Amino acid sequence: MAEKSCGAQRRRMKGFERIRAAAVAILLLTGAPGSNTEPASPPQPYTPEMIPSNVTAAALSRTDALRLAPDSLTGSGIVIGAWDAGTAQASHPEFGGRVIVPDGGAASSHATHVAGTIMASGSGKAAARGMAPAATLLSHDFYGDILQEQRDAWSGYGMLLSNHSWDYAEGWLFDRYDDGLWTWYGGAANSEEADFGAYGSTTRRWDQLVVDTGLIIVKSSGNERNDTGAGSAPHHHIGEPTALYTDWHKPDGDYDSIGPVGVAKNVISVGAVDAGRRMTAFSGWGPTDDGRIKPDIVTDGIGIYSTINNNGYGTMSGTSMATAVASGSLALLIERYQWFNSSPPSPALMKALVANTAIDLGNRGPDYAFGWGLLDTWAALNIIDANGIDGWPIQSATATAGATQNFTLDVPASLDTLKVTIAWTDPAAAAGAVVALVNDLDLELVDPLGAVHYPFSLAGKADPAAPATTTGPNSVDNIEQVAVDNPVAGTWQVRIRAAAIQGSQAYDMVSNVYLGAEGPLETAVLLPASASGTNTTAGDSGGGGGGSLDIPSLLALLFMSVAWRRRRP
């Protein structure tokens, strides 16, 4: 995307929102191509009887279980930033003084709705309770320097996570000039929007922000996929409100419909499903131009009941809402992680954690519609708890050029699925890079019989609907996962190869035993196989040392060490 002045950026940004009437009228739910890991119902219109709430969205991702005893997580002490088309109404009773508007700005119901899904208390309407009902929110509009504002919030307020339920207007936009016509943003000479999926200067700057700060950035995948455009019917070109054109431009979807920020390597991109885990018609799909997996995860984004301006409540749909569900849920995971650690989790660890525990939807493994699947916050919590108590399922290490690190993994009998995921915060690539990956790490598992198991890879724009393959190394993504169904019991080797890196590269690794099975999570234990391996405790993951706990916390953990294994919400 060509660089724009601040004024031009303002004109090109839009909040992701679908009001209830529009959701009932036009948002048909469509399944992604390919077979489903979990059977989906036939697509059908969303009716008022099916409209859920923040409570339903929390239940779908099992975030609600974290707010119950013995966990009782609320997001207290976690500072979240939110950038939107306007600011949240800070005085809304649901926020209890926990919304801060550092730079002023006009309140927007879209921003207030997103804020409510993240952190409303539920004091006025239980159905509007947010994912992290005691978190603090810094609310900004998107008219300033968003990158610098995030740096300032990180350094000045201790912000750990930022939510972005907006994007640059790309491709087609309906009714831009209030005349019921489509407007084309992609350039008069272009038949399709080149910014979708591209690694440009904007994308590069967002990746660099994560490298510099360690912020966990949660970004909507956008609502452009069902923007069909005008075809050859009369339409506008952006900047020409009185002129009409009949030239043809490609519709925005299906595949390759995510904008410049959502395709950044180091952010967590979020798509939207409905309460039945079915894909929505609007949610942006990958791939990126170089074939990387986007979006990363999906959550509920249909008919979400939350706060709006004037102390009110209302229903909206869109990837904005899904992103808010993810942000509030991740805030609870950060809260729990900091029980055990003196520093927050790294962005790479958070991405590996949610990918390793996501509920697989669509094709087996990742795909360009659902990403790694539906966010399962409770499953991710169990990994954090097991690591904090026993110190094994999460590993942090640093790869060096030309070296291979080796670990052993003891796999018990009758294990349904073995999963290991690695992720790393990759250096920002040059704008326009054909392949955005700078440091290439390769994950391999070797079973007791000597067979090598490779990570998932997708085919990219050449065949975006094709299922993931596991026939060799992945050379485009900065997240890799090996999943083996019905693995052979015994000692497995985990190999991390520094295939092509500049100097060294820190990474995070998460191992996952099927959490639906009975028995403790420690049945999958990572141990160093040689001096080249690195075995760290939770205190080292994300760059922090072990934190100290007071006596009440230690007693709570003693209870948790028994109770968490039995919880099945």
C-alpha positions in Angstrom: 0.0 0.0 0.0 1.4 3.4 -1.0 2.2 5.6 1.9 -0.6 8.1 2.6 -0.7 11.4 4.6 -2.5 11.3 7.9 -5.5 13.0 6.3 -5.6 10.4 3.5 -5.3 7.6 6.1 -8.3 9.0 7.9 -10.4 8.9 4.8 -9.3 5.3 4.2 -10.0 3.8 7.6 -13.2 2.2 8.5 -14.6 0.5 11.6 -15.7 -3.1 11.2 -19.4 -3.1 12.1 -22.6 -4.8 11.1 -25.7 -3.6 12.9 -28.3 -6.2 13.9 -30.7 -5.4 11.1 -28.0 -5.8 8.5 -26.9 -9.1 10.1 -30.4 -10.5 9.8 -30.8 -9.2 6.3 -27.6 -10.0 4.5 -25.1 -11.9 6.6 -25.5 -15.4 5.3 -23.2 -18.0 6.9 -21.1 -19.9 4.5 -18.7 -22.8 5.1 -15.1 -22.8 4.0 -14.2 -25.1 1.1 -13.0 -28.6 2.1 -14.0 -31.1 4.6 -14.7 -30.1 8.2 -12.9 -31.5 11.2 -16.1 -30.9 13.1 -19.3 -31.3 11.1 -21.0 -28.0 10.4 -24.7 -27.3 9.8 -25.8 -26.2 6.4 -25.4 -22.4 5.9 -28.5 -20.5 6.9 -29.6 -16.9 7.6 -28.9 -15.6 11.1 -32.3 -15.0 12.9 -33.0 -13.0 16.0 -33.6 -16.1 18.0 -30.0 -17.2 17.3 -28.4 -13.9 18.3 -25.9 -14.5 21.2 -24.3 -12.1 23.7 -20.9 -11.5 25.2 -21.8 -14.4 27.5 -22.3 -16.7 24.5 -19.1 -15.6 22.9 -17.2 -16.3 26.1 -18.7 -19.7 26.4 -17.8 -20.6 22.8 -14.1 -20.0 23.4 -14.4 -21.4 27.0 -13.3 -18.0 28.4 -16.1 -18.1 30.9 -14.5 -21.1 32.6 -11.5 -18.9 33.6 -13.7 -16.6 35.6 -15.0 -19.4 37.8 -13.3 -20.7 41.0 -10.6 -21.8 41.5 -9.2 -19.5 38.8 -11.4 -16.4 39.2 -9.5 -14.5 36.6 -10.9 -11.0 35.7 -8.0 -9.2 33.9 -7.4 -7.1 37.0 -4.1 -5.2 36.6 -3.9 -5.9 32.8 -3.8 -2.7 30.6 -5.3 -3.2 27.2 -5.2 -0.6 24.4 -8.0 -0.2 21.8 -7.8 1.9 18.6 -11.1 2.5 16.8 -13.3 4.8 14.9 -13.7 7.1 17.9 -13.2 6.4 21.5 -15.3 4.4 24.0 -17.7 6.2 26.3 -15.5 6.2 29.4 -18.4 7.2 31.6 -20.5 4.1 30.8 -21.6 2.4 34.1 -20.3 -0.9 32.8 -16.7 0.4 32.8 -16.5 1.6 36.4 -13.9 4.2 35.7 -11.5 1.6 34.1 -11.6 3.3 30.6 -8.9 5.9 30.1 -9.0 8.2 27.1 -5.5 9.7 27.0 -5.9 12.0 24.0 -9.6 12.8 24.1 -11.9 12.3 21.1 -15.5 11.8 20.2 -17.2 8.7 21.6 -18.3 6.1 19.1 -20.8 3.3 19.7 -18.6 0.9 17.7 -15.6 1.7 20.0 -17.9 1.5 23.1 -19.2 -1.9 21.9 -15.7 -3.3 21.3 -14.6 -2.0 24.7 -17.6 -3.7 26.4 -16.8 -7.0 24.8 -13.3 -6.7 26.1 -13.9 -5.5 29.7 -17.4 -4.6 30.6 -18.3 -5.6 34.2 -21.8 -6.9 33.5 -23.1 -4.9 36.4 -26.0 -3.4 34.4 -26.6 -6.3 32.0 -25.2 -9.7 32.7 -25.4 -10.6 29.0 -23.0 -7.7 28.3 -20.2 -8.9 30.6 -16.9 -8.7 28.9 -14.2 -11.3 28.7 -11.9 -9.5 31.2 -14.4 -7.6 33.4 -11.8 -6.0 35.6 -9.2 -5.0 33.0 -8.2 -1.4 32.3 -8.7 -0.1 28.8 -6.8 2.8 27.1 -9.2 4.1 24.4 -7.8 5.9 21.3 -9.4 6.9 18.0 -7.5 6.0 14.8 -6.9 9.5 13.6 -3.4 9.9 15.2 -0.1 8.1 14.8 -1.3 4.7 15.9 2.2 3.2 16.0 3.6 5.9 18.1 0.6 5.9 20.4 1.1 2.2 21.0 4.7 2.8 21.9 3.7 5.6 24.3 1.0 3.4 25.9 3.5 0.6 26.3 6.1 2.7 28.0 3.8 5.1 29.8 0.9 3.0 31.0 2.4 -0.5 30.9 0.1 -1.6 28.1 0.7 -5.3 27.3 -1.9 -5.9 24.6 -3.6 -3.8 22.0 -6.9 -4.4 20.1 -7.4 -3.2 16.6 -11.0 -3.5 15.3 -10.4 -1.4 12.2 -8.5 -1.4 8.9 -7.6 0.7 5.9 -10.3 0.8 3.3 -9.2 -1.5 0.5 -10.8 -2.8 -2.7 -14.6 -2.0 -2.8 -16.5 0.1 -0.3 -20.3 0.5 -0.5 -22.0 3.9 -0.2 -18.8 5.8 0.4 -20.5 9.0 -1.0 -23.9 8.3 0.5 -25.5 7.6 -2.9 -26.0 3.9 -2.8 -23.1 3.1 -5.2 -19.8 1.3 -4.8 -16.5 3.0 -4.7 -13.2 1.4 -5.8 -10.1 2.1 -3.7 -7.6 -0.1 -5.5 -6.4 2.3 -8.2 -8.2 3.1 -11.5 -5.7 1.1 -13.5 -5.9 -2.0 -11.3 -8.4 -4.8 -11.8 -7.8 -6.1 -8.3 -6.7 -4.7 -4.9 -2.9 -5.2 -4.7 -2.8 -4.3 -1.0 -4.6 -7.4 0.1 -2.1 -9.9 1.3 0.9 -7.8 0.4 3.9 -7.1 2.6 4.3 -3.4 2.2 5.8 -0.6 4.3 2.8 -0.5 6.6 3.0 -4.2 7.3 6.7 -3.8 7.9 6.3 -1.1 10.5 3.8 -3.1 12.5 6.1 -6.1 12.6 8.9 -3.8 13.8 6.6 -2.4 16.5 6.3 -6.0 18.0 10.1 -6.5 17.7 10.8 -3.3 19.5 8.2 -3.6 22.3 7.0 -7.2 22.7 3.4 -6.0 22.5 0.8 -8.6 21.9 -1.2 -7.1 19.0 -4.6 -8.5 18.1 -6.0 -7.4 14.7 -9.2 -8.1 12.9 -9.0 -9.9 9.6 -11.5 -7.5 8.1 -15.0 -7.7 6.7 -14.2 -7.3 3.1 -14.6 -10.9 1.8 -18.2 -10.5 0.7 -17.7 -7.0 -0.8 -18.7 -8.0 -4.3 -18.3 -4.5 -5.8 -20.1 -3.1 -8.8 -18.5 -5.2 -11.6 -19.0 -3.1 -14.7 -22.0 -1.2 -13.3 -21.6 2.5 -12.6 -19.3 3.2 -9.6 -16.9 5.7 -8.2 -13.2 5.8 -7.9 -12.0 7.0 -4.6 -11.5 10.8 -4.6 -13.9 11.3 -7.4 -17.4 11.7 -5.8 -19.1 13.1 -8.9 -17.6 10.9 -11.6 -19.0 7.5 -12.6 -17.0 4.7 -14.2 -18.0 1.4 -15.8 -14.5 -0.3 -15.8 -14.4 -3.7 -14.2 -12.6 -4.6 -10.9 -12.4 -7.9 -9.1 -14.6 -8.5 -6.0 -12.7 -8.4 -2.7 -13.1 -12.1 -1.8 -13.1 -15.0 -1.2 -9.4 -15.7 -0.7 -6.7 -13.0 -0.3 -9.0 -10.5 1.4 -7.0 -9.4 4.4 -5.4 -5.9 4.6 -1.9 -4.7 5.3 -2.0 -4.8 9.2 -3.8 -8.1 9.4 -1.1 -9.9 7.3 1.8 -8.8 9.5 3.9 -11.8 10.7 4.0 -10.8 14.4 0.4 -9.9 15.1 -2.5 -12.3 15.9 -5.1 -11.9 13.2 -8.7 -12.8 14.1 -11.6 -14.0 11.9 -15.2 -14.4 12.8 -17.5 -17.4 13.1 -21.0 -17.7 14.5 -22.1 -19.4 17.7 -22.4 -22.7 15.8 -18.7 -22.5 14.7 -19.7 -21.8 11.1 -17.8 -19.4 8.9 -19.3 -16.0 8.3 -19.8 -14.5 4.9 -17.7 -11.4 5.6 -14.7 -12.6 7.6 -11.4 -11.9 5.7 -9.4 -14.9 4.4 -5.8 -15.4 3.5 -3.4 -16.3 2.1 -0.8 -13.6 2.2 0.9 -13.0 -1.1 3.8 -15.2 0.0 1.4 -18.0 1.2 1.6 -17.4 5.0 -1.2 -18.7 7.2 -3.7 -15.9 8.0 -6.0 -15.4 9.9 -4.4 -17.0 13.0 -7.6 -17.9 14.9 -11.3 -17.3 14.9 -13.9 -16.4 17.6 -17.6 -15.6 17.8 -18.4 -12.4 15.9 -22.1 -12.6 15.1 -24.9 -10.7 16.9 -22.7 -9.8 19.9 -24.6 -8.0 22.6 -22.5 -5.4 24.4 -22.3 -1.7 25.5 -23.0 1.2 23.2 -23.0 5.0 23.7 -25.4 6.9 26.0 -25.1 4.2 28.7 -26.9 1.8 26.4 -26.6 -1.8 25.0 -26.8 -3.1 21.5 -26.0 -5.9 19.1 -23.3 -5.8 16.4 -21.6 -8.3 14.2 -18.2 -8.4 12.5 -14.6 -9.3 12.9 -14.4 -6.2 15.2 -16.4 -8.2 17.7 -14.5 -11.4 17.2 -11.2 -9.5 17.8 -12.5 -8.0 21.0 -13.5 -11.5 22.2 -9.9 -12.6 21.5 -8.3 -9.6 23.2 -10.3 -9.9 26.4 -9.6 -13.6 26.5 -5.9 -13.2 26.0 -5.9 -10.7 28.8 -6.9 -13.4 31.2 -4.2 -15.7 29.9 -1.6 -12.9 30.5 -3.0 -12.4 34.0 -2.6 -16.1 34.8 0.9 -16.3 33.2 2.0 -13.5 35.4 1.1 -15.5 38.5 4.1 -17.6 37.7 6.4 -15.1 36.0 7.9 -11.7 36.6 7.2 -10.6 33.0 4.4 -11.1 30.5 4.4 -13.8 27.8 6.1 -12.9 24.6 3.9 -12.3 21.5 5.4 -15.5 20.0 4.5 -17.6 23.0 1.0 -16.3 23.0 0.6 -17.1 19.3 2.1 -20.6 19.8 -0.2 -21.2 22.8 -3.4 -20.3 21.1 -2.5 -22.1 17.9 -1.5 -25.3 19.8 -4.8 -25.4 21.7 -7.3 -24.1 19.1 -10.2 -26.2 18.2 -9.6 -27.3 14.6 -12.3 -26.2 12.1 -12.4 -26.4 8.3 -9.7 -28.6 6.7 -7.5 -30.6 9.1 -4.8 -28.4 10.4 -4.5 -24.7 9.5 -6.4 -23.2 6.5 -6.9 -19.7 5.1 -10.4 -19.4 6.4 -10.3 -20.5 10.1 -6.5 -20.2 10.6 -5.5 -22.6 13.3 -9.1 -22.8 14.5 -11.4 -21.6 17.2 -9.7 -19.9 20.2 -10.0 -22.3 23.3 -9.0 -20.1 26.2 -9.5 -22.8 28.8 -7.2 -25.2 27.0 -4.5 -22.6 26.8 -4.9 -21.9 30.5 -4.3 -25.5 31.3 -1.0 -25.3 29.4 0.0 -22.2 31.4 -1.0 -23.9 34.7 0.9 -27.1 33.9 4.0 -25.1 33.0 3.7 -23.0 36.1 3.3 -26.0 38.4 5.5 -28.5 36.7 7.7 -26.4 34.4 7.6 -28.4 31.2 5.0 -27.9 28.5 6.4 -24.4 27.5 9.9 -24.0 26.3 11.9 -20.9 25.4 15.2 -21.1 23.6 17.5 -19.4 21.1 18.6 -20.9 17.8 21.9 -20.0 16.3 22.9 -20.1 12.6 23.8 -23.5 11.4 22.9 -25.3 14.6 20.2 -27.9 15.4 18.6 -28.1 18.9 17.4 -31.5 20.1 14.8 -32.3 22.7 13.2 -35.6 23.8 9.4 -35.9 24.2 8.0 -38.9 26.1 4.7 -39.9 24.6 2.4 -42.2 26.6 0.3 -45.0 25.2 -3.3 -44.2 23.9 -2.6 -40.6 23.2 -5.1 -39.2 20.7 -3.1 -36.4 19.2 0.4 -35.1 19.8 1.0 -31.5 19.0 4.1 -29.3 19.2 4.1 -25.7 18.0 7.0 -23.2 17.7 6.6 -19.5 17.0 9.1 -16.6 16.9 8.9 -12.8 16.6 10.5 -12.5 13.2 12.5 -9.4 12.2 10.6 -7.0 9.9 11.2 -7.8 6.2 11.9 -5.2 3.5 8.8 -3.6 2.1 7.8 -5.5 -1.1 9.6 -8.6 -0.1 8.5 -11.6 -2.1 9.0 -13.8 0.9 8.5 -12.0 4.2 10.1 -14.5 6.4 13.6 -13.4 7.5 14.7 -16.1 9.9 13.6 -19.6 9.0 13.4 -22.2 11.7 12.3 -25.8 10.9 10.4 -28.0 13.4 10.6 -31.8 13.0 9.5 -34.7 15.2 11.1 -38.1 14.9 9.1 -41.0 16.3 10.5 -44.1 18.1 10.5 -45.9 14.8 12.7 -43.3 13.1 9.9 -41.7 10.9 10.2 -37.9 10.5 7.0 -35.8 11.0 7.0 -32.4 9.3 4.9 -29.3 10.1 1.8 -28.1 8.3 2.2 -26.1 5.1 -0.3 -24.5 2.8 -0.2 -24.1 -0.9 -0.6 -20.3 -1.1 -2.4 -18.4 -3.8 -1.8 -21.2 -6.3 -4.4 -23.4 -4.6 -5.7 -21.7 -1.5 -8.5 -24.2 -0.8 -6.2 -27.2 -0.7 -5.7 -28.9 2.6 -2.5 -28.5 4.5 0.3 -30.9 3.7 3.0 -32.3 6.0 5.5 -33.6 3.5 8.5 -31.3 4.2 9.7 -28.1 5.9 7.7 -25.0 6.1 9.7 -22.1 4.7 7.3 -19.2 4.8 5.6 -19.0 8.3 7.1 -17.9 11.6 4.8 -20.4 13.3 5.1 -24.1 12.7 3.1 -27.0 14.1 3.5 -30.8 13.9 0.4 -32.7 14.8 0.4 -36.5 14.9 -2.8 -38.5 15.4 -2.5 -41.8 17.4 1.3 -41.4 18.0 3.5 -44.3 18.7 4.2 -44.5 22.5 7.8 -44.0 23.5 10.6 -41.4 23.3 10.3 -38.9 20.4 12.9 -36.5 19.2 12.1 -32.8 18.7 14.4 -31.1 16.3 14.7 -27.3 15.8 16.8 -26.6 12.8 18.1 -23.0 12.1 17.6 -23.4 8.4 18.4 -19.8 7.4 18.8 -17.2 10.1 20.7 -14.0 10.7 22.8 -14.6 13.8 20.4 -15.9 16.4 16.6 -16.2 16.8 14.7 -16.6 20.1 11.6 -18.8 19.8 8.9 -20.3 22.0 7.7 -23.9 21.9 4.5 -25.4 23.3 3.8 -29.1 23.6 0.2 -30.3 23.9 -1.4 -33.5 25.1 -5.0 -33.9 24.0 -6.7 -32.0 26.8 -10.0 -33.8 26.5 -8.3 -37.0 27.8 -8.3 -37.9 31.4 -5.0 -37.7 33.2 -2.4 -35.0 33.9 -1.0 -32.9 31.2 2.6 -33.8 32.3 2.3 -37.0 30.3 4.0 -34.9 27.5 7.3 -33.7 29.0 10.0 -32.0 27.1 13.5 -32.8 28.3 16.9 -31.8 26.8 18.4 -34.6 24.9 21.8 -33.1 24.6 23.8 -30.0 25.4 22.6 -28.3 22.3 19.0 -28.4 23.7 17.6 -25.7 26.0 15.3 -26.5 28.8 13.8 -23.6 30.6 11.1 -23.1 33.2 8.1 -20.9 32.8 10.1 -18.1 34.3 12.3 -18.0 31.3 9.6 -18.0 28.7 9.0 -14.6 27.1 12.3 -13.3 28.5 11.4 -13.1 32.2 12.6 -14.7 35.3 10.6 -16.6 37.8 8.2 -14.5 39.9 7.8 -14.8 43.6 4.4 -15.8 45.1 3.0 -15.0 48.5 1.6 -17.6 50.9 -2.1 -17.2 49.7 -0.9 -17.6 46.1 1.0 -20.7 47.0 -2.0 -22.2 48.7 -4.1 -21.4 45.7 -1.6 -23.1 43.4 -1.5 -26.1 45.6 -5.3 -26.4 45.2 -5.0 -25.7 41.5 -2.4 -28.5 41.0 -5.1 -31.0 41.9 -8.2 -29.2 40.8 -7.2 -28.1 37.3 -6.8 -31.6 36.1 -10.4 -32.4 36.8 -12.1 -29.3 35.5 -14.2 -29.9 32.4 -16.4 -26.9 31.8 
